[in-house]
Amino acid sequence: MRIIAFSGLAQSDLFVDAIYESSHDGQLGGEPLSKLLPGLGNMGGFRPSGRGVDKNLVVLFSTGEDKDWPDTLDLNTGQFVYFGDNKTPGHEIHDTQKGGNKILRRVFELLHATPPNRALIPPFLIFKKLQTEQGSRSVQFKGIAVPGYPGMSATENLVAVWKTTQGQRFQNYKSTFTVLDIATLSRQWINDILAGNANSENAPDVWKNWVDRGHYQPLKSEPTTIIRSEAEQTPDTPLKGTILKAVWSYFDHEDDSEKKRLAFVFERFAARIFQMHDHRVIVDEITRGTVDGGRDAIGRYLLGLSDDPVYAEFSLEAKCYRPGIDGMAVIRVGVKEVSRLISRIRHRQFGVLVTTSVVHKQAYQEVREDRHPIVFISGRDIAEILIKAGYNTKAAVDRYLETEFPV
C-alpha cells in the first residue's frame, strides 16, 4: 500500500487508496488534509474550499465510527452514500455550522436543473480516517466523487431522513454519489481545482465526460477472492461485536429442548434480516422442522417492474451458532449444513443461509467454485444490517428482539 509521508504532502498527487500521514506528535496542526490541500479546514466531515455559494472543492471526511450515520462506499459498484451534518436535534436541516447540508442541496439542484449545470459542481474528494504507526490522524484517499448515481432518479439521490434522539425528532440528508474511475489526481489538476478551474486542460477525460455529457463512469472493483475469510465474516468493531452477541445470546439456551423452541423463533428473525437487507425480498412462509423438507423459510425475490413482476424463489436456512467473539470458541457452519441447503434448492431457485457465526472455508469455497446460487449472511452481516436499520445500540437491539420476536 502506498504511504505518503507528512513531509511530502504539499507536492504529492492523490492516489486512490493511498495513505497520507499526519505528523508524529498527533497534534491538530499536523492533520494531513490541510497540508495536502492548502486552504482547507482541519476539522469536520464537510471541508469546502472556496468562497461563495459554489465551492472550488469539497472534501467529505468520514471516520467510519458514527453508528447513527454510517457512511458507506461500495467498492464493487463505486456508489458512495454520505450523510449530512445535521446530526443532532435542535436545528433546521440546513442550519449547520459548516453549511454541509446547504452544499448538498446546492449541488443536487445544479445536477437536476433544466438544463443541468454540472460545470458549477465542485469535485468531492473522499477521505477516511486510517491511523498508522507514524500518525494517529492519518487518512486514506478513497476517490473523487460527483453527485448522483447511474439509474438513480432525482427523488432518490438526495433524501431528507428523520431521526429521533432523546424524544426529539430532526432531519438530515442522505446523499448518494458516484466515485469516478480516476486512479490518480495530478498535483497540476489539484492546483487548478483549488484555484477555481476544475475544468482545466489538466482534468482527466472521465471528469470532462461527466461535466460535458453527464456520463458516469464509476470506479468498480470486483473482488479478487471468491470467498470471504472468517475474519471478514466476524465483527470488526466493538459495536458490531456487542450487537451480534446480543442477538446470539437472545436465541441461545443451555437446555436442548428450549434451544429447539428458540430455533424456530430465530428462523423468523433470520428471514426478517434478509428482508432488511433488501426490500425486494418477500417471505411467504416460516416452515416447521418436521415438514419443511430441510428449509426454514421460503419466499420470493421481486425482479422487474412492480406492476409486471417476475419472481425468483428462494429457500432459507438459519443457524444460530456461537460466534467467535469475546474469546468464545466459534462453531462454524460446515459442509454438511451447506450441502443440505443445496440439495433442497429446486430448478431456478436460490438459497440463503443466515448464521450468527461464520461459514467454514471449505464449505464456502465449494459453493463458489461450483457456482451454487447461495447467499451467505454471516455474523458481521447481521450486525451491519441491524445498524443500518437504526438498531445501533445493545439496548435498541434488545428492545427490537423482545418486541418483534418474543420468546
JOWOJO-V439104 format. One record per residue. N is the residue number from 0. SS is DSSP state (H for helix, E for strand, - for the rest). OMEGA is omega as a letter, one per 30 degrees, with the letter a starting at -180 (* if undefined). BURIAL is I if it has 16 or more other ideal C-beta (glycine too) atoms within 10 Angstrom, else O. Layout:
# JOWOJO-V439104
n;ss;omega;burial
N;SS;OMEGA;BURIAL
N;SS;OMEGA;BURIAL
This chain:
# JOWOJO-V439104
n;ss;omega;burial
0;-;a;O
1;-;l;O
2;E;l;O
3;E;a;I
4;-;a;O
5;H;a;I
6;H;a;O
7;H;a;O
8;H;a;I
9;H;a;O
10;H;a;O
11;-;l;I
12;-;l;O
13;E;a;I
14;E;l;O
15;-;l;I
16;-;l;O
17;-;l;I
18;E;l;I
19;E;a;I
20;-;l;I
21;-;l;I
22;-;a;I
23;-;a;O
24;-;l;O
25;-;a;O
26;-;a;O
27;H;l;O
28;H;l;O
29;H;l;I
30;-;a;I
31;-;a;I
32;H;a;I
33;H;l;I
34;H;l;I
35;H;a;I
36;-;a;I
37;-;a;O
38;-;a;O
39;-;l;I
40;-;a;I
41;-;l;O
42;-;l;O
43;-;l;O
44;-;l;I
45;E;l;I
46;E;a;I
47;E;l;I
48;E;a;I
49;-;a;I
50;-;l;O
51;-;a;O
52;-;a;O
53;-;a;I
54;-;l;I
55;-;a;I
56;E;l;I
57;E;l;I
58;E;l;I
59;E;a;I
60;E;a;I
61;E;l;I
62;-;a;O
63;-;a;O
64;-;a;O
65;-;a;O
66;-;a;O
67;-;a;O
68;-;a;I
69;-;l;O
70;-;a;I
71;E;l;O
72;E;l;I
73;E;a;O
74;-;a;O
75;-;a;O
76;-;a;O
77;-;l;I
78;E;a;I
79;E;l;I
80;E;a;I
81;E;l;I
82;E;a;I
83;-;a;I
84;-;l;I
85;-;a;I
86;-;l;I
87;-;a;O
88;-;l;O
89;-;a;O
90;-;l;I
91;-;a;O
92;-;a;I
93;-;a;I
94;-;a;O
95;-;a;I
96;-;a;O
97;-;a;I
98;-;a;I
99;H;a;I
100;H;l;I
101;H;l;I
102;H;l;I
103;H;l;I
104;H;a;I
105;H;a;I
106;H;l;I
107;H;l;I
108;H;l;O
109;H;a;I
110;H;a;I
111;-;l;I
112;-;l;O
113;-;f;O
114;-;l;O
115;-;l;O
116;-;a;O
117;H;a;I
118;H;l;O
119;H;a;I
120;-;a;I
121;-;l;I
122;E;l;I
123;E;a;I
124;E;a;I
125;E;l;I
126;E;l;I
127;E;l;O
128;E;l;O
129;-;a;I
130;-;l;O
131;-;l;O
132;-;a;O
133;-;a;O
134;-;a;I
135;-;a;I
136;-;a;I
137;-;a;I
138;E;l;I
139;E;l;I
140;E;a;I
141;E;l;I
142;E;l;I
143;E;a;I
144;E;l;I
145;E;a;I
146;E;l;I
147;-;l;I
148;-;a;I
149;-;l;O
150;-;a;O
151;-;a;O
152;-;a;O
153;-;a;O
154;-;a;O
155;-;a;O
156;-;l;I
157;E;a;I
158;E;l;O
159;E;a;O
160;E;l;O
161;E;l;O
162;E;l;I
163;E;l;O
164;E;l;O
165;-;l;O
166;-;l;O
167;E;l;O
168;E;l;O
169;E;a;I
170;E;l;I
171;E;l;I
172;E;l;I
173;E;a;I
174;E;l;I
175;E;a;I
176;E;l;I
177;E;l;I
178;E;a;I
179;E;a;I
180;-;l;I
181;-;a;I
182;-;a;O
183;E;l;O
184;E;a;I
185;-;l;O
186;H;l;O
187;H;l;O
188;H;l;I
189;H;l;I
190;H;l;O
191;H;a;I
192;H;a;I
193;H;l;I
194;-;l;O
195;-;a;I
196;-;a;O
197;-;a;I
198;-;a;O
199;-;l;O
200;-;l;O
201;-;a;I
202;-;l;I
203;-;a;I
204;H;a;O
205;H;l;I
206;H;a;I
207;H;l;O
208;H;l;O
209;H;a;I
210;H;a;I
211;H;a;O
212;H;a;O
213;-;a;O
214;-;l;O
215;-;l;I
216;-;a;I
217;E;l;I
218;-;a;I
219;-;l;O
220;-;l;O
221;-;a;O
222;-;a;O
223;-;l;O
224;-;a;O
225;-;l;O
226;-;l;I
227;-;l;I
228;-;l;O
229;H;l;I
230;H;l;O
231;H;l;O
232;H;a;I
233;-;a;I
234;-;a;I
235;-;l;O
236;-;l;O
237;H;a;O
238;H;a;I
239;H;l;I
240;H;l;I
241;H;a;I
242;H;l;I
243;H;l;I
244;H;l;I
245;H;l;I
246;H;a;I
247;H;a;I
248;H;a;O
249;H;a;I
250;H;a;I
251;-;l;I
252;-;a;I
253;-;a;O
254;-;a;O
255;H;a;O
256;H;l;O
257;H;l;O
258;H;l;O
259;H;l;O
260;H;a;O
261;H;a;I
262;H;l;I
263;H;l;I
264;H;l;I
265;H;l;I
266;H;l;I
267;H;l;I
268;H;a;I
269;H;l;I
270;H;l;I
271;H;l;I
272;H;l;I
273;H;l;I
274;H;l;O
275;H;a;O
276;H;a;I
277;-;a;O
278;-;l;O
279;-;l;O
280;E;l;I
281;E;l;O
282;E;a;I
283;E;a;O
284;E;l;O
285;E;a;I
286;-;l;I
287;-;a;O
288;-;a;O
289;-;a;O
290;-;a;O
291;-;a;I
292;-;l;O
293;-;a;O
294;-;l;I
295;-;l;I
296;E;l;I
297;E;a;I
298;E;a;I
299;E;l;I
300;E;a;I
301;E;l;O
302;E;l;O
303;E;a;O
304;E;a;O
305;-;l;O
306;-;l;O
307;E;a;O
308;E;l;O
309;E;a;O
310;E;l;O
311;E;a;O
312;E;l;I
313;E;l;I
314;E;a;I
315;E;l;I
316;E;a;I
317;E;a;I
318;E;l;I
319;-;a;I
320;-;a;I
321;-;l;I
322;-;a;I
323;-;l;I
324;-;l;I
325;-;l;O
326;-;a;O
327;-;l;O
328;-;a;O
329;-;l;I
330;-;a;I
331;-;l;I
332;E;a;I
333;-;a;O
334;H;a;I
335;H;a;O
336;H;a;I
337;H;l;I
338;H;l;O
339;H;l;O
340;H;a;I
341;H;a;I
342;H;a;O
343;H;a;I
344;-;l;I
345;-;a;O
346;-;l;O
347;-;l;O
348;E;l;O
349;E;a;O
350;E;l;I
351;E;l;I
352;E;a;I
353;E;a;I
354;E;l;I
355;-;a;I
356;-;a;I
357;-;l;I
358;E;a;I
359;-;a;I
360;H;a;O
361;H;l;O
362;H;l;I
363;H;a;I
364;H;a;O
365;H;l;I
366;H;a;I
367;H;a;O
368;H;l;O
369;-;l;O
370;-;l;O
371;-;a;O
372;-;a;O
373;E;l;I
374;E;l;I
375;E;l;I
376;E;a;I
377;-;a;I
378;H;l;I
379;H;a;I
380;H;l;I
381;H;a;I
382;H;a;I
383;H;l;I
384;H;l;I
385;H;l;I
386;H;l;I
387;H;a;O
388;-;l;O
389;-;l;O
390;-;a;I
391;-;l;I
392;-;l;I
393;H;a;O
394;H;l;O
395;H;l;I
396;H;l;I
397;H;l;I
398;H;a;O
399;H;a;I
400;H;a;I
401;H;a;O
402;H;a;O
403;H;a;O
404;-;a;I
405;-;a;O
406;-;*;O
